[in-house]
Amino acid sequence: MQLSPLQSRLAASVIASCLLIALYFTLFSPHFALAIELKETSPVLLGELDLDYLPDIGARSLLDPTYEPEFSPFDRGIIGRAPAGVTALTNNEAMPMNVVPGTTQLFMFTVRPGSGRRDEENKVELRSQHNATRGQSAGAEAVEGDVTIADEEQQRLERRQTQKTLYMSANTCEQPEAIEPSKTTLDPPQLTMYVSTSSSNQAPGPLAKSGEQVRVEFIEGAAMYNFTAIGDVYIGVYAPNISKAFDGLYNFKIAASTDAFFDTYDMQDDADLIWVDSDAQGALLITHNLTESADPVLEAQIMGTQPYVMFAQNKNDRSINGLKYSYCGLQNYAQIAATKNGQFTSMVSTGMTKRGPGHLPKQQFYFSGLNSSANYIGILAQDGNASVSGNGLVGGGGHVFRAMNFSTKSDHGNCAIVLNLSFCDQVAYSVPSNPNFGNATKLAQFYDDYAASMYDNFNKSLAQIACEAPSTQRYSLARNCSDCAVAYKDWLCSVTIPRCEDFSNNAAYLQPRAIAQPFPDGERLDGATIAKYDDTAATNSSRNPLIDSVIQPGPYKEVLPCEDLCYNLVQSCPSAMGFSCPRPGDIGFQASYGHRKQAGEGIDGELTCNYPGSAHVFSAAGRTGVEWGSMSVTVAATQTPQQRRANLKFVKDQEARRGKSEDQIKKKTKEAPKVPISPIWLALLAFVVFGGIVVEVFSRFFMGK
């Protein structure tokens, strides 16, 4: 049969195309699709499993909603059980443990995927495809469960979504003690916590590979570390070897939580505790405002609580060295603890007050039985979340804040703290005293009654002022009688109740008083000391004559009232009342008033003049983060720069390892093979196949015209 010209050209094009295709398959070995070849494997051993890669065991097969697979390696009696020699940790429960120096205690915690936090369609889906066809000859292998690249990416995404933040915290409760404390200046070495998420490092410690674990050193008896994880996490707590100068074991408690740190410490912020004042045997300390809200309901709720506890330690006593951030360590070793076995001790009295700036709720602590002329550190802490504590609660452990410093006065005994006064309710500091006069209650009543009697006289004078007159007839459009009464009370209490300091304190802002009188113990100042001061009434007597005649404190120095108290009194009250203030440089000013220190002036924490609610406030003081709605504490994790760098490296490495078997980790990831032919060759092939037909059709079309 003879072919037409069109058929001849078509036949030639088809034959040429077939030859090119045959040549292509002869020279190249193309792979247009990828598939995972499933080889016959040996039975799976539990110790070889990568638990980080396991899908949610609780997820049911999509083929049968009622079917739950049972695998022989996962016997229900051993799922979740820690290996021998490893202690399993429970969420939000502290585990106490002893550790011998030179050894490591091992723990394990399993981070399980959250339930109810993802939609059903977001769960890991294992797609299966049956590639065997009916009629295949016997012995042909059927490949099932092909997983595409997209499936693997989806699984890795799902695993990242199911990861949780794990919060690890540990406290040293006991440590080896020096056999002869007077012969050593060393402190016991700190414990170290090691964390691993690799199944190849189930015993993290000093002998394991550093690349498979994170090393977290204890700081003053405490360690905190948080990271994201899924599956089994392995922890080791290592006790270093100790020298012959020490004897004993370490005792610590460790807790893991997927909610928040169980135990915390804060070494970044300044102390939230404020040193108000001290005398020879006691000290008064107070917190910052526990809320900034003026809601009376919330204030009443806070005033009915005592959220904090406190510890105090003489700086010369080294027993808490290495344990300053450990709540249980402070309970066991601190010289003075606000609570012991859940009960407040006799050396510490605490309560709530609104005294001080803002007239908002604060908690105060008064320590008694201290040493005179001694330096102390005070440590504020919280047991649990301010209302309840213990295992099973989020943040149910101890929370320790940064320490602050305070000191006591000399043993002359002529300065004593008074507080909780009825009339001068903002007064809480040391006043001129004499042990022979009586106790602190009697002393406070003496000063408070005198100030109240002076205020009665003022109140009678204020009643003569037309306080209720129309605004056009009042003495001031800016101030009223209430302002005058408040200003007078503030000034009166500061003037009639002097703030007392040791006579040995040489600060320039202090005013010497009663220098010619004897101390309560009968001792007198020597002539050389008296000669240093001017022979004036201001130095030879107290501001209030009753102090010298009734109390007889002897020589002391006064923190003078702030000058702005006098200025505020003159500005707030009617001129008819005749109040006036001396000006700086005038006779009598230097011995009557002090200058309130501004920011950046003087020594940090120095109190240069007295005013209602005054205290030794140090700059940049932090605030404790108490949320009164839930009575919970918010504390940020603290890491050293070295720990932070190691943690970032560890997290990056674990992210790359997650979802891969051990064999996959050891091999480099290969790129997916590409089609071994360039687009140019594909275009040429298409032209050969279809070009002749197209040309012929166009040719016939134009010829037909």
Salt bridges, closest charged atoms under 4 A:
GLU68 OE2 - ARG76 NH2 3.29
GLU70 OE2 - ARG76 NH2 3.71
GLU120 OE1 - LYS123 NZ 3.04
GLU125 OE1 - ARG127 NH2 3.45
GLU144 OE2 - HIS130 ND1 3.17
ASP151 OD1 - ARG127 NH1 2.39
GLU153 OE2 - ARG156 NH2 2.38
GLU158 OE1 - ARG118 NH1 3.09
GLU180 OE1 - LYS183 NZ 3.03
ASP187 OD1 - ARG318 NH2 2.98
GLU217 OE2 - ARG215 NH1 2.60
ASP263 OD1 - LYS253 NZ 3.42
ASP270 OD1 - ARG402 NH1 3.56
ASP277 OD1 - LYS409 NZ 2.94
ASP277 OD2 - ARG499 NE 3.39
GLU292 OE2 - ARG623 NH1 2.75
GLU299 OE1 - LYS354 NZ 2.68
ASP425 OD1 - LYS489 NZ 3.69
GLU501 OE1 - LYS409 NZ 3.98
ASP521 OD2 - HIS412 ND1 3.78
GLU558 OE1 - ARG513 NE 2.83
GLU558 OE2 - ARG543 NE 3.38
GLU563 OE2 - HIS595 ND1 3.05
ASP564 OD1 - ARG596 NH2 2.80
GLU601 OE1 - HIS595 NE2 3.65
GLU655 OE2 - ARG160 NH1 3.92
GLU655 OE1 - ARG658 NH1 3.20
GLU696 OE1 - ARG9 NH1 2.40
